[in-house]
Amino acid sequence: MLIDLNRTFYQTFSQQFSATRQRLQPGVQSIFDHITGQEDILELGCGNGQLASEIFSRGHQGLYTGLDSNTDFLRIARENLPGGERIALVQ
């Protein structure tokens, strides 16, 4: 039931929710202290792709795979991320 409620919320409000998520939280930013830029990264619940956008703006060279159940979030991520073989977004 909680999963259905969560899914319904994000399907209904994904555009508005994404608009309020334009920066990384400090806890997420701490990942940059632990990666070199060569790793392959799997992000569960990638949302609008903010983490991917940040890592690639820092010159990340590894592969990135972002998973999310929300097609609207994945569409937004695809619109905002550079294309290329190193980025995969999966529902």
Residue pairs with C-beta under 8 A, 6 or more apart in sequence:
7 69
7 70
10 17
10 69
10 70
10 72
10 73
11 70
11 72
14 70
14 72
14 73
14 76
15 72
15 76
18 47
18 48
18 72
18 73
18 76
21 47
21 48
21 50
22 50
23 50
24 50
24 51
24 54
28 51
31 51
32 55
32 58
35 41
35 55
35 60
37 55
37 58
37 59
37 60
37 61
37 62
38 61
38 62
39 62
40 62
40 63
40 64
40 65
41 52
41 55
41 60
41 62
41 63
41 64
41 65
42 65
42 67
43 51
43 52
43 64
43 65
43 66
43 67
44 67
45 67
45 68
46 52
46 66
46 67
46 68
46 73
46 74
46 77
46 89
47 68
47 70
47 73
47 77
48 73
48 76
48 77
48 80
49 66
49 73
49 76
49 77
49 78
49 80
49 81
49 89
51 66
52 64
52 66
52 77
52 81
52 87
53 80
53 81
55 64
56 64
56 81
56 82
56 87
61 86
62 86
63 86
63 87
63 88
64 86
64 87
64 88
65 87
65 88
65 89
65 90
66 74
66 77
66 87
66 88
66 89
66 90
67 89
67 90
67 91
68 74
68 77
68 89
68 91
69 91
70 91
71 91
74 89
74 90
74 91
77 89
78 89
81 87
81 89
